[in-house]
Amino acid sequence: MLKGKLVTLRPIEREDSKALYELEKNVELVIHGNGTWSPMPLASFEKRFEKHLEITEKLWFVIEVEGVVIGSIGLHHTDQLSRTSEFGVAVYHPDYVGKGYGSDAIQVLLRWAFRVQNYRRIWLMTDSNNPRAIAAYEKCGFVHEGRLREHVFNNGQYVDVLQMGMLRSEWEANQKG
């Protein structure tokens, strides 16, 4: 388990499927984060969840606060040769949104990715109409690297997608300051 100031990150287990399924019922938060939401029966969610457990290229954690599952975070689209990976985070528990839990989870993941897993660069994609996420990423030290104009349909409109990234050297410099 990885511990931050506010959160604990631990590997996702089969037993977490129901808690994560319940979090995805927070339609407004899911739409704001993903741009889309569709109803899904628990059985379908569990099948999809099982498939994700088998993918070894995804390194996913549950985000917990005092035993309560509030979301998930992890690395995917890893490139072992270049030592780069995309990351994603989702905090869908309404009682924990906008209170620093996501930022703390990101910091914990970055520490693990750079110091333990030896990644050189971590990057992400986020919709431009998600200012809370953008502010959290900037707070953690991610820099804007690019923009895909009107790239995704999100909550009734086409929006730009921002690419942001961080090099290990930048993360290390932020740890000293």
N, C-alpha and C positions, 0 to 999 in steps of 0.2 A: 504494500500500500504506500501511496505517496501522500504526504501531508503538507498542506499549506497553512496559512494563518486562519482561514475560515472553512476550508473544504478538505475532504479526503478523496483521493482518486484511487479506485481499485478496479481490477479487471472485471468486465461484465460477465456475469454468470447466467445460466438458464433461469434461475430463480428471479432474475431482474426483469424478465420479459413483461410480467403483469404491471409492475410499477412504471416501466417505460411506456407501456401501452396506455396506461391511465394519464400520464403526462401529455401524451400526444392528443388527448381529448381537449386540451386547451387550445381551441381552434385559432383564436386571435393571435396567440403567441407563436403558434406553428406557422400560420400564414405570414406573419411579420418576419419570421426567421427564414422560412423556406420559400415563401411566395405562393405556396399551394397547400391544400389539405384535401384529402378524400376520406370518406368513411371507410373503415376497414374492420372486418370482424376480428375478434381476438385470435381465432384459429389461423387466419391468414397472416396476422402480425407475427404469431409464434413461428409459422413456417419461414417467413422472411428472416426473423430473428435467428433461427437455427442455421440458415444459410450463411448469415453474417458471422456466426461463431466459427464456421469452418474456414473462413478466409484468413489465412495467416499473414497476408500483406497489410491487413488493417489492425492497428494497435489501438483498441478502444477501451475506455474506462467509464465507469459510472462515477458521477459526481455526487458525493454524499455530504450531508451536513448533519452531524449528530444522529446518524443512522437513517436519515431521510434521503431517499433518492430524489435529486432535484434536476438531473439531466445527464448528459453524456459528453465526452470529449475524446478526441483521438487523432491519430495520424492515418492517412491513406494516400494513395498515389505516390508511394515511396519509390525513390530511385537510389538503389544501394550503391551504384558506381559513383554517382555524383553527390551522394550523401544529402539528398534533399527530400522533403516530404510536404504534402499539403496537410493542413490541419482543419478540423471542424469542431465546433462546440455548440451545444444546445442546452439552455437552461429554460425549461418549460414549466417549472413549478411557480405559480404566480406569486407566492409568498416570498420568493427569493430573487425575483427579477429586479434589476436596477439597484442592487445593494452591495455590489462588489464581489459577489460569489463567482460570477463568470470570470472576472479579471483575475481573481485568486487562482481559479482552476487553470487558466491560461498560463500564468506564471509557473505553476507547479509542473504543467506539461512541458513548457519550454526548458526548465531546469533539467528535467529528465531527458528530453530529446537531445539537448546540447551536451550535457555533462556525462550522461550514462550511455545513451545510444549513439553518440558521436555524429549527430547530424551537423551539417555545415550551413544549411539554409532551410527555414520553415516558411511556407507561404500559405495564403488563403484567398478565397474569392468571397465577396459579400455584395449583396444588393445595395445600390446607392441610396435607397429609401429606408435604410435601417441605421439611423444616426446613433442609436444606443450601442449597437455592435461596433460601428466605426470608431466611436469614442473609446470604447473598451480596448480595441486593437491598438489604437494610437497610444493610449495610456500605457499599454504593455510594451510599446516600442516598435510596433510594426510601421513600416513606411509605405506610402503609396507608390506602386510600380506601374500601374496601367489601368486603363478603362476600356471596357467593351460596351459600346454605345447601344442602348435599347436592346440588350442581349437576352433578357428574360421577361416573361409575362408574370407580373407580381401584383396580386390583389387588384386586378382590373386595369392595369396599365403596363406598358413596356418600360422597363427601367434599365439603367446602366448597371453593369457589374464591375466592381472595383477589385483589382488584384493588389494585394499588399504582401509584403515579405519582411523577413528579418534574417540577417546573417549572424552566425555565432559570434563573430567579432563585435557586432553591434550589441548583442545581448550581453556579452562579457563587459563591454564598456558601460552599459546601463547598471550592471551589478556593482561596479566600483563607485559610481556616482551616487 
